[in-house]
């Protein structure tokens, strides 16, 4: 099972947060429940954000002007690229 660097950082951060909660005197079960809730919440938030961006951007963005690509072409740059010369 291969993990990305971001995944390992998230797991490590949540683990350290859980250890910090234990240091405040919170029982182990509450610390684990809070840490798992934070982990799942972040994963759900990031997943929905990626879906939103993929839906909004479609095929990508133009490197020159930053507009959305439609049909594999930029509607701004492809229409005017011959007029620049």
RATA-V621163 format. One record per helix or strand of 2 or more residues. SS is the DSSP state (2 for helix, 1 for strand). FROM is the first residue (numbers start at 0). LEN is the number of residues. If there is no record, write none. Layout:
((SS,FROM,LEN) (SS,FROM,LEN))
//
This chain:
((2,4,19) (2,27,30) (1,67,3) (1,72,2) (2,76,4))
//
